[in-house]
Amino acid sequence: MKPHDGMYIDGEWRPAAGTETIAVVNPADEQVIATVPAGTAEDVDAAVRAARAALPGWAATPPAERAARIAALRDALAARRDEIAETVTAELGAPLPFSQLVHARLPIAVAGSYAELAATHSFEERIGNSTVFHEPVGVVGAITPWNYPLHQIVAKVAPAFAAGCTVVLKPAEDTPLVARLFAEAVHEAGLPAGVFNLVTGLGPVAGQALAAHEDVDLVSFTGSTAVGRQIAATAGGAVKRVALELGGKSANVILPSADLAKAVGVGVANVMSNTGQTCSAWTRMLVHRDRYEEAVALAAAAAAKYVPGERIGPVVNAKQRDRVRGYIAKGVEEGARLVAGGADAPRPEGYYVSPTVFADVTPDMTIAREEIFGPVLSILAYEDEDDALRIANDTVYGLAGAVWAGDDAEAVAFARRMDTGQVDINGGRFNPLAPFGGYKQSGVGRELGPHGLAEYLQTKSLQF
């Protein structure tokens, strides 16, 4: 067990204001692997004051120079790629190959994209007799989740840097170790003191203090819809901006003309990825009644290949394990047909949940309506395309989705009618430059690419 001391504030590691610590647990074996300081409102205030003091100089830094510093950050992260993957595997439980492929490589690619955007984006434009300037919004309070711990940090901090904002980061208490690696990379990249600050701590203490701080101009939060509402209410009282990336209950719509085996196989893989701890996971699979049982059999067979402890890791903590198993029990109680997995513990230790597939799920069931955030797939039948659309849109969420059809045009026509922020067509690849964010209770604002950069900018027009 390794104790970590201090917060990264104003360009240096300094002692925390309090003495309490947070234990970091490896969810695969339930052993404490490290401790980090439990930050207080005093720590948050020191970090925000440092960010405020650094703001004028960083905002005035030419975009090309900001781009160079972000590129240096990308390189510093790339040099730590193996350590990043091993750290995420230890604190999140993701299998090491997945950590190497996604948790380490994706943030590096996103950082690189913002180095390029900072250098090429036009921060001013001429409209009639006005010149419109796109200026940094100010000090950003970034509150990030545990499911993609480094990706979510980079998706907030890199565009903030590109815009000329300064940042105070409060990472999730379950996965703070990779955030400390990120702070080391920032320091190595040579960003001025105070441009980036890190405070580890609990959400109700450090997170709330950051969201409520009068000198924070924008709060960027990724997490549950319930907490997002609280942050929005806090920010609204101070009339400060928020960017919220929240929950999802995404539909994977398989139209009759689709390649069923491919659509089901990719759909199951999507749900099981990162042990189902993905807000955009396609956790509702919609299949035409005529091919329903065939799809159920394919999904059950595919899920059986995800052996806990081998191909699929544990969920992040004991609370999440119990929550997911509770949803599985609820599905059985409400009459869904269990065709793979179940609520029983698949291993004697670790926070594991069996990859689970339910058939005969109806839109009113709890498992079809609430975000489970675990390796649980619900398969629903539809009668025709209008019925499929009704079921797909019958949710308070609208983050992501997928459509499969015999050709892209047919799938696109259906996807255009879905109330959701992004839709993958016939297995389209993830695009780190495309806007990511949701409709309805899935959030406010967008991340990634130029749309993500825009969240950290405000406009000023001069008429002459």
Secondary structure as UniProt FT lines:
FT   STRAND          2..3
FT   STRAND          7..9
FT   TURN            10..11
FT   STRAND          12..14
FT   STRAND          21..26
FT   TURN            27..30
FT   STRAND          31..37
FT   HELIX           41..59
FT   HELIX           63..79
FT   HELIX           81..92
FT   HELIX           96..98
FT   HELIX           99..104
FT   HELIX           105..120
FT   STRAND          124..127
FT   TURN            128..129
FT   STRAND          130..136
FT   STRAND          139..143
FT   HELIX           149..163
FT   STRAND          166..170
FT   TURN            173..174
FT   HELIX           177..189
FT   TURN            193..194
FT   STRAND          196..198
FT   HELIX           203..207
FT   HELIX           208..212
FT   TURN            214..215
FT   STRAND          218..222
FT   HELIX           225..237
FT   TURN            238..239
FT   STRAND          241..245
FT   STRAND          251..254
FT   TURN            256..257
FT   HELIX           260..272
FT   HELIX           273..276
FT   TURN            279..280
FT   STRAND          284..288
FT   HELIX           289..291
FT   HELIX           292..303
FT   TURN            304..305
FT   TURN            309..311
FT   HELIX           318..333
FT   TURN            334..335
FT   STRAND          337..340
FT   STRAND          356..359
FT   TURN            363..364
FT   HELIX           366..369
FT   STRAND          376..382
FT   HELIX           385..393
FT   STRAND          401..404
FT   HELIX           408..415
FT   TURN            416..417
FT   STRAND          424..425
FT   TURN            432..433
FT   HELIX           440..442
FT   STRAND          443..444
FT   HELIX           449..454
FT   TURN            455..456
FT   STRAND          457..463
//
